[in-house]
Amino acid sequence: MTRVLVVDDEPQIVRTLRINLTARGYEVATALSGEEALRVAASFRPEVVILDLGLPDIDGVTVIDGLRGWTGAPIIVLSARSDSGDKVAALDAGADDYVTKPFGMDELLARLRAAVRRASAVPAGEEAVVETAAFTVDLAAKKVRRGGAEVHLTPTEWGILELLVRNRGKLVGQKQLLREVWGPAYASETHYLRVYLAQLRRKLEPHPARPAHLVTEPGMGYRFEV
């Protein structure tokens, strides 16, 4: 059963979603506020989050930031806010999809199924788990372990690592990394890469100053070596 967390301050919407999702085989937890959502998420460990932005205590974007600090679970925003600025803020914070109220249940369920598929997809012929002498990367679970313990990565750190691991042994250019992780507008911000690669090396490499797995190709880009 896929675990879904529904966060909305309108009890009728929460009840409707809980009934519809449960009837389709999902395991559902609910929250009526942002603080409650973060508490429930920490114990329930949702695989998908359906989140309203207009919560009574803290803004939904703040909830997204809190969730993205430790989970890569897809977040579908469900909001009455239709302004493009709200959508951009939510998506930049880490939301995966944005549905405007009022919504059709069939469309929302289709978006939910698509989010689950994307989250669990590993390209055909690709190993889901990649092991190095120092750490293990699970592409399907979006987790990294070192010395038997899970390593916390930020969404940006994971985005860089995932792209390098999926292209292991190949040079990934600076512009490609910036474009795919940050977006086209950041293609020249190479200092971002230096900062984030240094952070990744401190978390993963036994000798960060002499990296064996996250290798720099000076002036060109980076390469992941097993």
LOMIDREN-815032 format. One record per atom (N, C-alpha, C): residue number from 1; x, y, z. Coordinates in steps of 0.2 Angstrom, whole numbers, plus 5000, padded with zeros to 4 digits. Layout:
// residues N
REC     k     c1     c2     c3
REC   NUM      X      Y      Z
...
END
This chain:
// residues 226
REC     k     c1     c2     c3
REC     1   5004   4994   5000
REC     1   5000   5000   5000
REC     1   5004   5006   5000
REC     2   5003   5011   4995
REC     2   5007   5017   4995
REC     2   5004   5022   5001
REC     3   5009   5025   5004
REC     3   5007   5029   5010
REC     3   5006   5036   5007
REC     4   5000   5039   5009
REC     4   4999   5046   5006
REC     4   4997   5050   5012
REC     5   5001   5056   5013
REC     5   4999   5061   5018
REC     5   4995   5067   5015
REC     6   4989   5068   5018
REC     6   4985   5073   5015
REC     6   4985   5079   5020
REC     7   4987   5085   5018
REC     7   4987   5091   5022
REC     7   4983   5096   5020
REC     8   4978   5098   5023
REC     8   4973   5103   5021
REC     8   4969   5105   5028
REC     9   4968   5112   5028
REC     9   4964   5114   5034
REC     9   4956   5114   5033
REC    10   4954   5111   5027
REC    10   4947   5111   5026
REC    10   4945   5103   5028
REC    11   4942   5102   5033
REC    11   4940   5095   5035
REC    11   4936   5091   5030
REC    12   4932   5095   5026
REC    12   4928   5091   5021
REC    12   4932   5089   5015
REC    13   4937   5093   5013
REC    13   4942   5090   5008
REC    13   4946   5085   5011
REC    14   4948   5085   5017
REC    14   4952   5080   5020
REC    14   4948   5073   5020
REC    15   4942   5074   5022
REC    15   4938   5068   5022
REC    15   4936   5065   5016
REC    16   4935   5069   5011
REC    16   4934   5067   5004
REC    16   4940   5063   5001
REC    17   4946   5066   5002
REC    17   4952   5063   4999
REC    17   4953   5057   5003
REC    18   4952   5057   5010
REC    18   4954   5050   5013
REC    18   4949   5045   5011
REC    19   4943   5046   5010
REC    19   4938   5041   5008
REC    19   4940   5038   5001
REC    20   4941   5043   4996
REC    20   4943   5041   4989
REC    20   4950   5037   4989
REC    21   4955   5040   4993
REC    21   4961   5036   4992
REC    21   4961   5029   4996
REC    22   4958   5029   5001
REC    22   4957   5023   5005
REC    22   4953   5018   5001
REC    23   4948   5020   4997
REC    23   4944   5015   4993
REC    23   4948   5012   4987
REC    24   4954   5016   4985
REC    24   4958   5014   4980
REC    24   4964   5010   4982
REC    25   4965   5009   4989
REC    25   4970   5005   4991
REC    25   4976   5008   4994
REC    26   4975   5015   4995
REC    26   4981   5019   4998
REC    26   4980   5019   5005
REC    27   4986   5019   5009
REC    27   4986   5020   5016
REC    27   4987   5028   5017
REC    28   4982   5031   5021
REC    28   4981   5038   5021
REC    28   4982   5040   5029
REC    29   4986   5045   5029
REC    29   4987   5049   5035
REC    29   4985   5056   5034
REC    30   4982   5060   5039
REC    30   4980   5067   5037
REC    30   4982   5072   5043
REC    31   4983   5078   5041
REC    31   4985   5084   5045
REC    31   4981   5090   5043
REC    32   4979   5094   5048
REC    32   4975   5100   5047
REC    32   4979   5106   5047
REC    33   4986   5106   5049
REC    33   4990   5112   5049
REC    33   4997   5110   5047
REC    34   5001   5115   5046
REC    34   5008   5114   5044
REC    34   5012   5110   5049
REC    35   5012   5112   5056
REC    35   5016   5109   5061
REC    35   5013   5102   5062
REC    36   5007   5101   5062
REC    36   5005   5094   5062
REC    36   5007   5090   5056
REC    37   5007   5093   5050
REC    37   5010   5089   5044
REC    37   5017   5087   5045
REC    38   5021   5091   5048
REC    38   5028   5089   5049
REC    38   5029   5084   5054
REC    39   5025   5084   5059
REC    39   5025   5079   5065
REC    39   5023   5072   5062
REC    40   5017   5072   5058
REC    40   5014   5066   5056
REC    40   5019   5063   5050
REC    41   5022   5067   5046
REC    41   5027   5065   5041
REC    41   5033   5061   5044
REC    42   5035   5064   5050
REC    42   5041   5061   5053
REC    42   5040   5054   5055
REC    43   5034   5053   5057
REC    43   5032   5046   5060
REC    43   5029   5041   5054
REC    44   5025   5044   5050
REC    44   5021   5040   5045
REC    44   5026   5039   5039
REC    45   5031   5043   5038
REC    45   5035   5042   5032
REC    45   5031   5041   5025
REC    46   5028   5046   5023
REC    46   5023   5046   5017
REC    46   5028   5045   5011
REC    47   5025   5041   5006
REC    47   5028   5040   4999
REC    47   5025   5046   4995
REC    48   5020   5049   4996
REC    48   5017   5055   4992
REC    48   5014   5059   4997
REC    49   5014   5066   4996
REC    49   5011   5071   5000
REC    49   5007   5075   4996
REC    50   5000   5076   4998
REC    50   4996   5081   4995
REC    50   4995   5086   5000
REC    51   4997   5092   4997
REC    51   4998   5098   5002
REC    51   4994   5104   5000
REC    52   4990   5107   5004
REC    52   4987   5114   5003
REC    52   4992   5119   5005
REC    53   4992   5125   5002
REC    53   4997   5130   5003
REC    53   4994   5135   5009
REC    54   4988   5136   5009
REC    54   4985   5140   5014
REC    54   4983   5137   5020
REC    55   4988   5136   5024
REC    55   4987   5133   5031
REC    55   4986   5138   5036
REC    56   4983   5136   5042
REC    56   4982   5141   5047
REC    56   4988   5143   5051
REC    57   4993   5139   5051
REC    57   4999   5141   5056
REC    57   5005   5143   5052
REC    58   5008   5139   5048
REC    58   5013   5141   5043
REC    58   5012   5140   5036
REC    59   5015   5143   5032
REC    59   5013   5143   5025
REC    59   5015   5136   5022
REC    60   5012   5134   5017
REC    60   5013   5127   5014
REC    60   5020   5127   5011
REC    61   5023   5133   5008
REC    61   5030   5133   5006
REC    61   5035   5131   5011
REC    62   5033   5133   5017
REC    62   5038   5132   5023
REC    62   5037   5124   5025
REC    63   5031   5122   5024
REC    63   5031   5114   5025
REC    63   5035   5110   5020
REC    64   5034   5113   5013
REC    64   5038   5109   5008
REC    64   5046   5110   5010
REC    65   5048   5116   5012
REC    65   5055   5116   5014
REC    65   5057   5111   5020
REC    66   5052   5111   5025
REC    66   5054   5106   5030
REC    66   5054   5099   5028
REC    67   5049   5097   5023
REC    67   5049   5090   5021
REC    67   5056   5089   5017
REC    68   5057   5093   5012
REC    68   5063   5092   5008
REC    68   5070   5092   5011
REC    69   5070   5094   5018
REC    69   5076   5093   5022
REC    69   5078   5086   5023
REC    70   5073   5081   5022
REC    70   5074   5074   5024
REC    70   5071   5069   5019
REC    71   5066   5071   5015
REC    71   5063   5066   5011
REC    71   5062   5069   5004
REC    72   5063   5064   4999
REC    72   5062   5065   4992
REC    72   5055   5063   4990
REC    73   5050   5062   4994
REC    73   5044   5059   4992
REC    73   5040   5065   4988
REC    74   5037   5063   4982
REC    74   5033   5068   4978
REC    74   5028   5072   4982
REC    75   5028   5078   4981
REC    75   5023   5083   4984
REC    75   5019   5086   4979
REC    76   5012   5085   4980
REC    76   5007   5087   4975
REC    76   5004   5093   4979
REC    77   5005   5099   4976
REC    77   5001   5105   4980
REC    77   4994   5105   4977
REC    78   4990   5106   4982
REC    78   4983   5107   4980
REC    78   4980   5113   4983
REC    79   4979   5118   4979
REC    79   4978   5125   4982
REC    79   4973   5129   4978
REC    80   4970   5134   4982
REC    80   4965   5138   4978
REC    80   4969   5144   4975
REC    81   4976   5145   4977
REC    81   4980   5150   4974
REC    81   4982   5148   4967
REC    82   4980   5153   4962
REC    82   4981   5151   4955
REC    82   4986   5156   4952
REC    83   4989   5161   4956
REC    83   4994   5165   4954
REC    83   5000   5162   4952
REC    84   5003   5164   4947
REC    84   5009   5160   4944
REC    84   5015   5161   4949
REC    85   5015   5166   4953
REC    85   5021   5167   4958
REC    85   5020   5162   4963
REC    86   5014   5160   4965
REC    86   5013   5155   4971
REC    86   5015   5148   4968
REC    87   5014   5147   4962
REC    87   5016   5141   4959
REC    87   5023   5140   4958
REC    88   5026   5145   4956
REC    88   5034   5145   4955
REC    88   5037   5144   4962
REC    89   5035   5148   4967
REC    89   5037   5147   4974
REC    89   5037   5140   4976
REC    90   5031   5137   4975
REC    90   5030   5130   4978
REC    90   5035   5125   4974
REC    91   5035   5126   4967
REC    91   5039   5121   4963
REC    91   5046   5122   4965
REC    92   5049   5129   4966
REC    92   5056   5130   4967
REC    92   5057   5127   4974
REC    93   5053   5127   4979
REC    93   5054   5124   4985
REC    93   5054   5117   4985
REC    94   5052   5114   4980
REC    94   5053   5106   4980
REC    94   5046   5103   4978
REC    95   5041   5106   4977
REC    95   5035   5103   4975
REC    95   5036   5099   4968
REC    96   5032   5094   4967
REC    96   5033   5090   4960
REC    96   5027   5092   4956
REC    97   5021   5094   4958
REC    97   5015   5096   4954
REC    97   5011   5101   4958
REC    98   5007   5104   4954
REC    98   5002   5109   4957
REC    98   4995   5109   4954
REC    99   4990   5107   4958
REC    99   4984   5107   4956
REC    99   4979   5112   4959
REC   100   4976   5116   4955
REC   100   4972   5122   4958
REC   100   4965   5119   4960
REC   101   4963   5122   4965
REC   101   4956   5121   4967
REC   101   4951   5125   4964
REC   102   4945   5123   4962
REC   102   4942   5117   4963
REC   102   4945   5112   4958
REC   103   4945   5105   4960
REC   103   4949   5100   4956
REC   103   4944   5095   4955
REC   104   4946   5091   4950
REC   104   4942   5085   4948
REC   104   4946   5079   4951
REC   105   4942   5075   4955
REC   105   4945   5069   4958
REC   105   4949   5064   4953
REC   106   4946   5063   4948
REC   106   4950   5059   4943
REC   106   4956   5062   4941
REC   107   4957   5068   4939
REC   107   4963   5071   4937
REC   107   4968   5071   4943
REC   108   4966   5072   4949
REC   108   4970   5072   4955
REC   108   4973   5065   4956
REC   109   4969   5060   4955
REC   109   4971   5053   4956
REC   109   4976   5051   4950
REC   110   4975   5054   4944
REC   110   4979   5052   4939
REC   110   4986   5055   4940
REC   111   4986   5061   4943
REC   111   4993   5065   4945
REC   111   4996   5061   4950
REC   112   4992   5058   4955
REC   112   4995   5055   4960
REC   112   4998   5048   4958
REC   113   4995   5045   4953
REC   113   4998   5039   4951
REC   113   5004   5040   4947
REC   114   5004   5046   4943
REC   114   5010   5048   4939
REC   114   5016   5049   4944
REC   115   5014   5053   4949
REC   115   5020   5054   4954
REC   115   5023   5048   4957
REC   116   5019   5043   4959
REC   116   5021   5037   4962
REC   116   5026   5033   4956
REC   117   5023   5033   4950
REC   117   5027   5030   4945
REC   117   5034   5034   4944
REC   118   5034   5040   4944
REC   118   5041   5044   4943
REC   118   5045   5043   4949
REC   119   5042   5042   4955
REC   119   5047   5042   4961
REC   119   5050   5035   4961
REC   120   5046   5030   4958
REC   120   5049   5023   4959
REC   120   5053   5020   4953
REC   121   5053   5025   4948
REC   121   5056   5022   4941
REC   121   5063   5022   4941
REC   122   5066   5017   4939
REC   122   5073   5016   4938
REC   122   5074   5014   4930
REC   123   5077   5018   4926
REC   123   5078   5016   4919
REC   123   5080   5009   4918
REC   124   5077   5006   4913
REC   124   5078   4999   4911
REC   124   5086   4998   4910
REC   125   5088   4992   4913
REC   125   5095   4990   4912
REC   125   5100   4994   4917
REC   126   5097   4998   4921
REC   126   5101   5002   4926
REC   126   5101   4999   4933
REC   127   5106   4998   4936
REC   127   5106   4996   4943
REC   127   5103   5001   4948
REC   128   5099   4998   4952
REC   128   5095   5002   4957
REC   128   5100   5004   4962
REC   129   5105   5000   4964
REC   129   5109   5001   4969
REC   129   5116   5001   4967
REC   130   5120   5007   4968
REC   130   5127   5007   4966
REC   130   5131   5008   4972
REC   131   5136   5003   4972
REC   131   5141   5003   4978
REC   131   5148   5005   4976
REC   132   5151   5009   4981
REC   132   5158   5011   4980
REC   132   5161   5008   4987
REC   133   5167   5009   4987
REC   133   5171   5006   4993
REC   133   5169   5010   4999
REC   134   5166   5016   4998
REC   134   5165   5021   5004
REC   134   5158   5022   5006
REC   135   5153   5021   5000
REC   135   5146   5022   5002
REC   135   5142   5019   4996
REC   136   5135   5019   4998
REC   136   5131   5015   4993
REC   136   5125   5020   4991
REC   137   5124   5020   4985
REC   137   5118   5025   4982
REC   137   5112   5020   4980
REC   138   5107   5021   4983
REC   138   5101   5018   4981
REC   138   5096   5023   4977
REC   139   5097   5022   4970
REC   139   5093   5027   4965
REC   139   5086   5026   4966
REC   140   5083   5020   4967
REC   140   5076   5019   4968
REC   140   5073   5022   4974
REC   141   5076   5021   4980
REC   141   5074   5024   4986
REC   141   5077   5031   4987
REC   142   5081   5033   4983
REC   142   5084   5040   4984
REC   142   5087   5041   4991
REC   143   5092   5036   4992
REC   143   5095   5036   4999
REC   143   5102   5034   4998
REC   144   5106   5037   5002
REC   144   5114   5036   5002
REC   144   5116   5033   5009
REC   145   5120   5028   5009
REC   145   5122   5025   5016
REC   145   5130   5025   5016
REC   146   5132   5026   5022
REC   146   5139   5026   5023
REC   146   5141   5023   5029
REC   147   5145   5017   5029
REC   147   5146   5014   5036
REC   147   5140   5011   5039
REC   148   5135   5009   5035
REC   148   5129   5006   5038
REC   148   5124   5011   5040
REC   149   5125   5018   5040
REC   149   5121   5023   5042
REC   149   5119   5027   5036
REC   150   5112   5029   5036
REC   150   5110   5034   5031
REC   150   5113   5041   5031
REC   151   5115   5043   5025
REC   151   5118   5050   5025
REC   151   5112   5055   5023
REC   152   5111   5060   5027
REC   152   5106   5065   5025
REC   152   5109   5070   5019
REC   153   5106   5070   5014
REC   153   5108   5075   5008
REC   153   5102   5079   5007
REC   154   5103   5086   5006
REC   154   5098   5090   5004
REC   154   5096   5089   4997
REC   155   5090   5091   4994
REC   155   5088   5090   4988
REC   155   5093   5092   4982
REC   156   5096   5097   4983
REC   156   5101   5099   4978
REC   156   5107   5094   4978
REC   157   5109   5093   4984
REC   157   5115   5088   4984
REC   157   5113   5081   4981
REC   158   5107   5079   4982
REC   158   5105   5073   4979
REC   158   5104   5073   4972
REC   159   5102   5079   4969
REC   159   5101   5080   4962
REC   159   5108   5080   4959
REC   160   5113   5083   4962
REC   160   5120   5082   4959
REC   160   5122   5075   4959
REC   161   5122   5072   4965
REC   161   5124   5065   4965
REC   161   5120   5060   4960
REC   162   5114   5061   4960
REC   162   5110   5056   4956
REC   162   5112   5057   4949
REC   163   5113   5063   4946
REC   163   5115   5064   4939
REC   163   5122   5061   4938
REC   164   5126   5062   4943
REC   164   5133   5059   4942
REC   164   5133   5052   4942
REC   165   5129   5049   4947
REC   165   5129   5042   4947
REC   165   5126   5039   4941
REC   166   5120   5042   4938
REC   166   5117   5039   4932
REC   166   5122   5039   4926
REC   167   5127   5044   4927
REC   167   5132   5044   4921
REC   167   5138   5042   4923
REC   168   5139   5037   4928
REC   168   5145   5035   4931
REC   168   5150   5033   4925
REC   169   5156   5035   4927
REC   169   5162   5034   4922
REC   169   5162   5039   4917
REC   170   5157   5043   4916
REC   170   5157   5048   4910
REC   170   5158   5055   4913
REC   171   5161   5060   4909
REC   171   5161   5067   4911
REC   171   5154   5070   4910
REC   172   5152   5073   4916
REC   172   5146   5077   4916
REC   172   5148   5085   4916
REC   173   5147   5088   4911
REC   173   5149   5095   4910
REC   173   5146   5100   4915
REC   174   5150   5105   4917
REC   174   5147   5110   4922
REC   174   5140   5113   4920
REC   175   5140   5115   4914
REC   175   5133   5118   4911
REC   175   5128   5113   4912
REC   176   5129   5106   4910
REC   176   5124   5101   4911
REC   176   5121   5101   4918
REC   177   5126   5100   4922
REC   177   5124   5099   4930
REC   177   5120   5105   4932
REC   178   5123   5111   4930
REC   178   5119   5117   4932
REC   178   5112   5118   4929
REC   179   5112   5116   4923
REC   179   5105   5116   4919
REC   179   5100   5111   4922
REC   180   5102   5105   4923
REC   180   5098   5100   4926
REC   180   5096   5100   4933
REC   181   5101   5103   4937
REC   181   5099   5103   4944
REC   181   5096   5110   4946
REC   182   5099   5116   4944
REC   182   5096   5122   4946
REC   182   5091   5125   4940
REC   183   5092   5124   4934
REC   183   5088   5126   4929
REC   183   5093   5130   4924
REC   184   5090   5132   4918
REC   184   5094   5135   4912
REC   184   5096   5142   4914
REC   185   5093   5146   4919
REC   185   5096   5152   4921
REC   185   5102   5152   4925
REC   186   5104   5146   4927
REC   186   5110   5146   4931
REC   186   5116   5142   4928
REC   187   5116   5142   4921
REC   187   5121   5138   4917
REC   187   5128   5141   4918
REC   188   5129   5147   4920
REC   188   5135   5150   4921
REC   188   5138   5151   4928
REC   189   5133   5149   4933
REC   189   5135   5149   4940
REC   189   5139   5144   4943
REC   190   5145   5143   4940
REC   190   5150   5137   4942
REC   190   5152   5137   4949
REC   191   5152   5143   4953
REC   191   5153   5143   4960
REC   191   5149   5138   4964
REC   192   5142   5138   4961
REC   192   5138   5133   4965
REC   192   5140   5126   4965
REC   193   5143   5124   4960
REC   193   5146   5117   4959
REC   193   5151   5116   4964
REC   194   5156   5121   4965
REC   194   5161   5120   4969
REC   194   5159   5119   4976
REC   195   5154   5124   4978
REC   195   5151   5123   4985
REC   195   5148   5117   4987
REC   196   5144   5115   4982
REC   196   5140   5108   4983
REC   196   5144   5102   4983
REC   197   5149   5102   4978
REC   197   5153   5096   4978
REC   197   5157   5096   4984
REC   198   5160   5101   4986
REC   198   5163   5101   4993
REC   198   5159   5098   4998
REC   199   5153   5100   4999
REC   199   5148   5097   5004
REC   199   5147   5090   5003
REC   200   5146   5088   4997
REC   200   5145   5080   4995
REC   200   5152   5077   4997
REC   201   5157   5079   4996
REC   201   5164   5076   4997
REC   201   5165   5075   5005
REC   202   5163   5080   5009
REC   202   5164   5080   5016
REC   202   5159   5075   5019
REC   203   5153   5074   5016
REC   203   5148   5069   5018
REC   203   5150   5062   5016
REC   204   5153   5061   5010
REC   204   5154   5054   5007
REC   204   5161   5051   5006
REC   205   5165   5056   5005
REC   205   5172   5053   5003
REC   205   5176   5052   5010
REC   206   5180   5047   5010
REC   206   5184   5046   5016
REC   206   5190   5051   5017
REC   207   5192   5054   5011
REC   207   5197   5059   5011
REC   207   5195   5064   5006
REC   208   5191   5069   5009
REC   208   5187   5074   5004
REC   208   5192   5078   5000
REC   209   5198   5079   5003
REC   209   5203   5083   4999
REC   209   5206   5079   4993
REC   210   5205   5073   4994
REC   210   5208   5068   4988
REC   210   5202   5064   4986
REC   211   5197   5066   4983
REC   211   5191   5062   4981
REC   211   5193   5056   4977
REC   212   5190   5051   4978
REC   212   5191   5045   4974
REC   212   5185   5043   4970
REC   213   5179   5046   4972
REC   213   5173   5045   4968
REC   213   5169   5051   4965
REC   214   5170   5056   4968
REC   214   5167   5063   4965
REC   214   5173   5067   4962
REC   215   5175   5065   4956
REC   215   5181   5068   4954
REC   215   5180   5074   4949
REC   216   5184   5079   4950
REC   216   5184   5085   4946
REC   216   5188   5084   4940
REC   217   5185   5086   4934
REC   217   5189   5087   4928
REC   217   5190   5094   4927
REC   218   5196   5097   4929
REC   218   5197   5104   4929
REC   218   5194   5108   4923
REC   219   5190   5113   4924
REC   219   5188   5117   4918
REC   219   5183   5114   4914
REC   220   5181   5108   4915
REC   220   5176   5104   4911
REC   220   5170   5102   4915
REC   221   5171   5098   4920
REC   221   5165   5096   4924
REC   221   5167   5091   4929
REC   222   5163   5086   4930
REC   222   5164   5081   4936
REC   222   5162   5074   4933
REC   223   5165   5069   4937
REC   223   5164   5062   4935
REC   223   5163   5058   4941
REC   224   5159   5053   4941
REC   224   5158   5048   4946
REC   224   5161   5042   4945
REC   225   5166   5040   4949
REC   225   5169   5034   4948
REC   225   5168   5029   4954
REC   226   5166   5023   4952
REC   226   5165   5018   4957
REC   226   5171   5015   4960
END
